[in-house]
Amino acid sequence: MELDENIRKRLESCSITEDDALAILEWQLSLPAEQMDCDLIRECDLFLSPDAEGLGEKRSNALYARILASIDSPAQAPERPASRNARRRRQAPARRRPGKLVAAILLAALLLALSIGSVAYTYRRGVLNFTEDFGFAPMVAQDGAEAFVQSGTLAHAEFDHVIVDVLEAVYDGADLRVVYSLTDKSGTLKLAEHTENGYVMPGSEEGEVHMCDYIVINGQDAYFNDTWEMPGDEPGQMLYYLQTNLPGWDVDVTGAETLTLGLPMLPRQEGSRSPGLIEFTISAAVPEGLVRGATLKEETVGGHPIAVEEAVFSPLNGFIQLRIDGIDETFFHQRLTNFASVYAMDGSELTACHSEGRYGWDNGSAYIGFTIVPPEGDWPEEMILALEFEDYSPDWEVTVCVEPKAESR
C-alpha cells in the first residue's frame, strides 16, 4: 500500500474511516524504521483515539520523540516498548487500558527495536530503570550509579507453586531499593478480577507468599515510599520494585558493614506473631568518592534558623533533611507544606523533588526532608530549594551547596 496526497488530506481532516486509519498504520508499521513517517503515524493515532486518558500533547510528543531518536541514532540500543501491565501498588489507582494511540505507538517502538540493523538489544529491568518506559519521567541515574548496584541471586527460595528470587538491591547511605521476582511454576500468570491490567500475585492463592508491605533492615522496620509491579520476561514471572528512605523511618545503621534485609512475605509459623522473612545480606559500604554531603549558604529562612540534619547526594539520588527552629505549631500545620521546587542558580527549573524523610513538628522546630531527582550530568555546586506554603505566599528559598567530588578537592 502507498499513501497518496488525497489519503493524507482525508486523514488530517478526519474525513477517513477508522478502517482507513488502521490500514495506513498497518502499512507504516510494516516499513523499515528509517522509512516510517512518524508524523503520519501520529495523525492516525490521534484520529483513532483523540481523547485517550493521560495522552495530552506533551506526552504524545515525548513518545514520538523516542521513536524519532531511535531512527536518528541507529548506533544506540532502542528503548524497550512500554508495558501495558505495569502497576504502581497502592499509591495509585489502577490504570485504564491504553487506547489505540498508545498501542500503535508501542507497536511502532517494538518494530523499531526489531528492525534497526545489527543493534544488540539487551535490557534488564532493575533498581536503576524499573519505571523506564511507564509513560512518565524516567528514573535518572548519573555516571557511577552502577557501582552501587548489588545484583545476582541475592536470595532464592522454592515452594510447591512459586519461586522467590531477590535480583537486585542498591543502597547509597539513605536510599534503598530492591527488585525481586515471584515465578509461578506453572509458567502462567492469572489475571486479577475487577482489574483491566492486574495479575494475581504468584503463590498468593496457595498461601505460600503474600504482599510485602515493609522491609526489615538490621532488625529495624521501614515502610515503602514507592512500589511497582509488572510481568517479567520469564513465563509466569512477576517483578516487584520496592524503595524506601532509611532516615525517613528512623533506621540507624551507623557503623554497619553489612545490611541484613528481610522481606516479610511468608506465612507466619505456628506460634509466631511475625511473618516469615526472605532474608539476604548486602554491603553497607558505598563506593568511595561517589557520595557527597551538602550545606546551606543561608543560616536563616523567613527569619528562622535553618540547618541541615542529614544530606546524601549520590549518582542515584539526592536527599536532604532540614530543621527549621522557632516555628509555631499552628504555622507549621496550617501554612508550611511538604512541597518544594528545585531551581538552578539562573532561576530555571533544575529537576524534580518530593517529600521524603522526617516531616513533622517537635518542641518549636519543624522537620522537613526531600528526595531530589539527580539532574542529567552531575550535581551542581549550588541549587535553590524553594519551600512552598498553603496560602501561596512567597516561597522560602535556601541555597543548597553540594560538596565537590572527592577527586576535585
C-alpha positions as CSV (number, residue, x, y, z in Angstrom):
1,M,0.0,0.0,0.0
2,E,1.2,3.5,-0.8
3,L,-0.1,6.7,0.7
4,D,-1.1,9.4,-1.8
5,E,-1.8,13.0,-1.0
6,N,-5.6,12.6,-1.1
7,I,-5.5,10.0,1.7
8,R,-3.2,12.2,3.8
9,K,-5.6,15.1,3.4
10,R,-8.5,12.9,4.3
11,L,-6.6,11.8,7.4
12,E,-5.8,15.3,8.6
13,S,-9.4,16.5,8.0
14,C,-10.7,13.4,9.9
15,S,-12.8,12.5,6.8
16,I,-11.5,9.0,6.6
17,T,-12.9,6.0,8.3
18,E,-11.4,4.1,11.2
19,D,-10.6,1.2,8.9
20,D,-8.7,3.6,6.6
21,A,-6.6,4.9,9.5
22,L,-5.9,1.3,10.7
23,A,-4.8,0.3,7.2
24,I,-2.4,3.2,7.0
25,L,-1.0,2.4,10.4
26,E,-0.5,-1.2,9.4
27,W,1.3,-0.2,6.3
28,Q,3.6,2.3,8.1
29,L,4.5,-0.1,10.8
30,S,5.5,-2.7,8.3
31,L,8.2,-0.4,6.9
32,P,11.8,-0.3,7.9
33,A,12.4,2.1,10.7
34,E,14.2,4.7,8.5
35,Q,11.2,4.8,6.2
36,M,8.5,5.3,8.8
37,D,6.6,8.6,8.6
38,C,6.2,9.4,12.3
39,D,4.1,12.5,11.7
40,L,1.7,10.4,9.8
41,I,1.6,7.7,12.5
42,R,0.8,10.5,15.0
43,E,-2.1,11.8,12.9
44,C,-3.5,8.3,12.5
45,D,-3.3,7.6,16.2
46,L,-4.8,10.9,17.2
47,F,-7.6,10.2,14.8
48,L,-8.2,6.8,16.3
49,S,-8.1,7.8,19.9
50,P,-8.3,11.6,20.3
51,D,-9.5,11.5,23.9
52,A,-7.4,8.7,25.4
53,E,-6.8,9.3,29.1
54,G,-3.5,10.8,30.0
55,L,-2.4,11.3,26.4
56,G,-2.2,15.0,26.0
57,E,0.0,16.9,23.6
58,K,3.1,16.9,25.8
59,R,3.1,13.1,26.3
60,S,2.3,12.3,22.7
61,N,5.2,14.5,21.6
62,A,7.5,12.8,24.0
63,L,6.6,9.3,22.8
64,Y,7.2,10.3,19.2
65,A,10.5,11.9,20.2
66,R,11.5,8.5,21.4
67,I,10.7,6.9,18.0
68,L,12.5,9.7,16.1
69,A,15.5,9.5,18.4
70,S,15.8,5.8,17.7
71,I,15.6,6.4,13.9
72,D,18.2,9.2,14.1
73,S,20.6,7.3,16.3
74,P,20.8,3.7,15.0
75,A,24.0,3.1,16.8
76,Q,22.3,3.2,20.2
77,A,20.1,0.5,21.6
78,P,16.4,1.4,21.2
79,E,14.2,1.8,24.1
80,R,12.1,-1.1,25.3
81,P,8.4,-0.6,24.4
82,A,6.3,0.4,27.4
83,S,4.5,-2.3,29.2
84,R,0.7,-2.4,29.3
85,N,0.7,-4.1,32.6
86,A,3.0,-2.0,34.8
87,R,1.3,-1.1,38.1
88,R,2.1,1.1,41.0
89,R,1.0,-0.8,44.0
90,R,-1.3,1.0,46.5
91,Q,0.0,4.5,45.7
92,A,-2.0,5.0,42.5
93,P,-5.4,3.7,41.2
94,A,-5.4,1.0,38.5
95,R,-4.7,2.5,35.1
96,R,-7.1,2.4,32.3
97,R,-6.3,0.1,29.4
98,P,-4.2,2.1,26.9
99,G,-6.1,3.4,23.9
100,K,-5.3,2.8,20.3
101,L,-3.0,5.7,20.3
102,V,-0.7,4.1,22.8
103,A,-1.0,0.7,21.4
104,A,0.1,1.8,17.9
105,I,3.0,3.9,19.3
106,L,4.2,0.9,21.3
107,L,3.9,-1.3,18.3
108,A,6.0,1.2,16.4
109,A,8.6,1.2,19.1
110,L,8.7,-2.6,19.1
111,L,9.2,-2.7,15.3
112,L,12.0,-0.2,15.6
113,A,13.7,-2.4,18.2
114,L,13.5,-5.4,15.8
115,S,14.2,-3.5,12.5
116,I,17.3,-1.4,13.3
117,G,20.1,-3.5,11.9
118,S,22.9,-5.1,14.0
119,V,21.9,-3.4,17.3
120,A,22.4,-5.5,20.4
121,Y,19.0,-5.3,22.1
122,T,19.6,-6.2,25.8
123,Y,17.5,-4.9,28.7
124,R,17.0,-5.9,32.2
125,R,14.6,-4.2,34.5
126,G,16.3,-3.4,37.8
127,V,16.8,-0.8,40.5
128,L,18.1,1.9,38.2
129,N,15.4,1.6,35.4
130,F,12.3,-0.2,36.7
131,T,10.0,2.5,35.6
132,E,12.0,3.5,32.5
133,D,9.1,3.1,30.0
134,F,6.0,3.6,32.0
135,G,5.0,6.8,30.2
136,F,6.3,9.5,32.5
137,A,9.6,11.0,33.5
138,P,12.1,8.0,33.7
139,M,14.3,7.2,36.7
140,V,17.5,9.2,36.4
141,A,20.9,7.9,37.4
142,Q,24.2,9.7,36.8
143,D,27.5,8.2,35.8
144,G,28.8,5.9,38.6
145,A,25.4,4.7,39.7
146,E,26.1,1.2,38.5
147,A,28.8,0.9,41.1
148,F,26.2,0.9,43.9
149,V,24.1,-1.9,42.4
150,Q,24.4,-5.3,44.0
151,S,22.9,-8.0,41.8
152,G,22.8,-11.7,41.1
153,T,20.6,-14.1,43.1
154,L,20.7,-12.3,46.4
155,A,18.1,-14.7,47.8
156,H,16.4,-17.8,46.4
157,A,13.5,-19.9,47.8
158,E,11.3,-22.5,46.2
159,F,7.9,-23.7,47.3
160,D,5.4,-26.0,45.8
161,H,3.9,-23.5,43.5
162,V,6.2,-20.4,43.4
163,I,9.9,-19.5,43.2
164,V,11.2,-16.4,45.0
165,D,14.3,-14.6,43.8
166,V,15.8,-11.4,45.0
167,L,17.5,-10.0,42.0
168,E,19.0,-6.6,42.8
169,A,19.5,-4.1,45.6
170,V,21.0,-0.7,45.8
171,Y,22.0,1.5,48.8
172,D,23.7,4.9,48.9
173,G,23.5,5.7,52.6
174,A,19.9,6.9,52.6
175,D,18.0,5.5,49.6
176,L,17.4,1.7,49.5
177,R,15.8,-0.1,46.6
178,V,15.1,-3.8,46.0
179,V,13.8,-5.7,43.0
180,Y,12.6,-9.3,43.5
181,S,10.6,-11.8,41.4
182,L,7.8,-14.3,42.1
183,T,7.6,-17.0,39.4
184,D,4.6,-19.3,39.1
185,K,5.9,-22.8,38.5
186,S,3.1,-23.4,36.1
187,G,4.6,-20.8,33.8
188,T,1.4,-18.8,33.6
189,L,0.0,-15.6,35.3
190,K,-3.6,-15.3,36.4
191,L,-5.4,-12.1,35.7
192,A,-6.9,-10.5,38.8
193,E,-10.6,-10.0,38.9
194,H,-12.1,-6.5,38.6
195,T,-9.0,-5.0,37.0
196,E,-8.0,-4.4,33.4
197,N,-4.3,-5.0,33.6
198,G,-3.5,-6.6,37.0
199,Y,-2.3,-10.1,37.9
200,V,-2.8,-12.3,40.9
201,M,0.5,-12.5,42.8
202,P,2.1,-15.9,42.1
203,G,1.9,-18.2,45.1
204,S,-0.6,-16.0,47.0
205,E,-3.7,-18.1,46.3
206,E,-1.9,-21.2,47.6
207,G,-0.9,-19.3,50.8
208,E,2.9,-19.6,50.1
209,V,3.6,-15.9,49.8
210,H,1.8,-12.6,50.4
211,M,2.3,-8.9,49.7
212,C,5.5,-7.4,51.1
213,D,4.4,-4.2,52.9
214,Y,7.6,-3.3,54.7
215,I,11.2,-4.3,55.0
216,V,13.4,-5.2,58.0
217,I,16.8,-3.6,58.0
218,N,19.3,-4.9,60.6
219,G,16.3,-5.6,62.8
220,Q,14.6,-2.3,62.2
221,D,11.4,-1.8,60.2
222,A,11.0,0.6,57.3
223,Y,8.0,1.1,55.1
224,F,8.0,1.9,51.4
225,N,7.8,5.3,49.7
226,D,7.4,3.7,46.3
227,T,6.4,0.3,45.0
228,W,5.7,-1.0,41.5
229,E,4.9,-4.4,39.9
230,M,4.8,-5.7,36.4
231,P,5.2,-9.0,34.5
232,G,8.7,-10.2,34.0
233,D,10.4,-11.7,30.9
234,E,10.1,-15.3,32.1
235,P,6.9,-17.3,31.8
236,G,4.8,-16.9,35.0
237,Q,7.1,-14.3,36.4
238,M,6.1,-11.0,38.2
239,L,8.7,-8.4,39.1
240,Y,8.4,-6.1,42.2
241,Y,10.2,-2.9,42.9
242,L,10.5,-1.5,46.4
243,Q,12.0,1.8,47.5
244,T,12.5,3.3,51.0
245,N,14.4,6.0,52.7
246,L,16.2,4.9,55.9
247,P,16.5,8.3,57.6
248,G,12.8,8.9,57.0
249,W,11.9,5.8,59.0
250,D,14.5,6.4,61.7
251,V,16.5,3.4,60.7
252,D,20.0,3.8,62.1
253,V,22.7,1.6,60.5
254,T,25.7,3.8,61.6
255,G,28.9,1.8,61.6
256,A,27.4,-1.3,60.0
257,E,29.4,-3.1,57.4
258,T,26.5,-5.0,56.0
259,L,22.7,-4.7,55.9
260,T,20.7,-7.8,56.6
261,L,17.4,-7.3,54.8
262,G,14.2,-9.2,55.4
263,L,11.1,-9.3,53.2
264,P,8.2,-10.3,55.4
265,M,6.3,-12.1,52.7
266,L,6.0,-15.6,54.0
267,P,3.2,-17.1,56.2
268,R,3.5,-16.9,60.0
269,Q,4.9,-20.1,61.5
270,E,2.8,-21.8,64.1
271,G,3.1,-20.0,67.4
272,S,4.8,-16.9,65.9
273,R,3.3,-13.5,65.8
274,S,5.6,-12.3,63.0
275,P,5.5,-13.3,59.3
276,G,8.3,-15.3,57.8
277,L,11.2,-13.5,56.1
278,I,13.0,-13.9,52.9
279,E,16.4,-12.7,54.2
280,F,19.6,-11.6,52.3
281,T,22.6,-9.5,53.0
282,I,24.2,-6.7,51.1
283,S,27.2,-4.5,51.8
284,A,26.5,-1.2,53.6
285,A,29.6,0.3,52.2
286,V,29.2,2.9,49.4
287,P,31.7,3.5,46.6
288,E,34.4,5.9,47.7
289,G,34.1,9.4,46.4
290,L,30.6,9.0,45.0
291,V,28.5,10.1,47.9
292,R,28.6,13.7,48.9
293,G,27.1,15.8,51.7
294,A,25.6,19.3,51.4
295,T,25.4,22.5,53.4
296,L,23.2,25.6,53.2
297,K,24.6,29.0,52.2
298,E,21.9,30.7,54.4
299,E,21.7,30.4,58.2
300,T,18.1,31.6,58.3
301,V,15.0,31.3,56.2
302,G,11.9,33.5,56.8
303,G,13.7,34.9,59.9
304,H,14.1,31.4,61.4
305,P,17.4,29.5,61.9
306,I,17.7,26.6,59.5
307,A,20.2,23.7,59.5
308,V,20.9,20.5,57.6
309,E,20.3,17.4,59.7
310,E,21.5,15.0,57.0
311,A,22.4,15.2,53.3
312,V,23.3,12.4,50.9
313,F,23.9,13.2,47.3
314,S,24.9,10.3,45.1
315,P,24.6,9.4,41.4
316,L,21.5,7.5,42.4
317,N,19.6,10.1,44.4
318,G,19.7,13.3,46.4
319,F,18.4,13.5,49.9
320,I,18.3,16.4,52.4
321,Q,16.8,16.6,55.8
322,L,16.2,20.1,57.2
323,R,15.4,21.5,60.7
324,I,13.8,25.0,61.0
325,D,13.8,26.4,64.5
326,G,11.4,28.8,66.1
327,I,8.4,27.6,64.2
328,D,4.9,27.9,65.8
329,E,3.0,24.6,65.7
330,T,-0.1,26.2,64.2
331,F,2.1,27.9,61.5
332,F,3.6,24.5,60.7
333,H,0.3,22.7,60.3
334,Q,-1.7,25.4,58.6
335,R,0.8,27.1,56.3
336,L,4.1,25.2,55.7
337,T,3.8,22.4,53.3
338,N,6.0,19.4,52.4
339,F,6.2,20.6,48.8
340,A,9.2,22.2,47.3
341,S,10.8,23.0,43.9
342,V,14.5,23.0,42.8
343,Y,16.0,25.7,40.7
344,A,19.3,26.3,39.1
345,M,21.1,29.5,40.1
346,D,19.9,31.2,37.0
347,G,16.3,30.7,38.1
348,S,15.4,27.9,35.6
349,E,13.8,24.8,37.0
350,L,16.6,22.2,37.6
351,T,14.9,19.0,38.5
352,A,12.1,17.4,40.5
353,C,11.8,16.7,44.2
354,H,9.3,15.3,46.6
355,S,8.8,15.0,50.3
356,E,10.8,12.1,51.8
357,G,12.3,11.7,55.2
358,R,11.1,13.1,58.5
359,Y,8.2,15.5,58.3
360,G,6.8,16.9,61.5
361,W,6.9,19.5,64.3
362,D,8.5,19.0,67.7
363,N,9.2,21.4,70.5
364,G,9.4,24.5,68.3
365,S,11.2,23.0,65.4
366,A,9.9,21.9,62.0
367,Y,11.5,18.9,60.3
368,I,11.2,18.6,56.6
369,G,13.0,16.3,54.1
370,F,13.2,15.9,50.4
371,T,14.4,13.5,47.8
372,I,15.8,15.4,44.8
373,V,16.0,13.6,41.4
374,P,19.5,13.8,40.1
375,P,19.8,16.2,37.1
376,E,21.5,15.0,34.0
377,G,25.3,15.0,34.1
378,D,26.3,15.9,37.7
379,W,25.1,17.7,40.7
380,P,25.6,21.4,40.5
381,E,27.8,23.1,43.1
382,E,24.7,25.2,44.2
383,M,21.0,25.0,43.6
384,I,18.0,26.7,45.1
385,L,15.4,24.8,47.2
386,A,12.2,26.7,47.4
387,L,9.8,25.7,50.2
388,E,6.1,26.2,49.4
389,F,3.2,27.4,51.5
390,E,-0.5,26.5,51.7
391,D,-1.6,30.1,51.1
392,Y,0.7,30.6,48.1
393,S,2.7,33.3,49.8
394,P,6.3,33.7,48.5
395,D,8.4,30.6,48.9
396,W,11.2,30.4,51.4
397,E,14.3,29.9,49.4
398,V,17.6,28.4,50.5
399,T,20.8,27.6,48.6
400,V,21.9,24.0,48.8
401,C,25.7,23.7,48.3
402,V,26.7,20.2,47.3
403,E,30.2,19.1,48.3
404,P,32.6,18.8,45.3
405,K,33.7,15.3,44.2
406,A,36.5,13.8,46.2
407,E,39.0,14.0,43.4
408,S,38.5,17.7,42.9
409,R,39.0,18.8,46.4
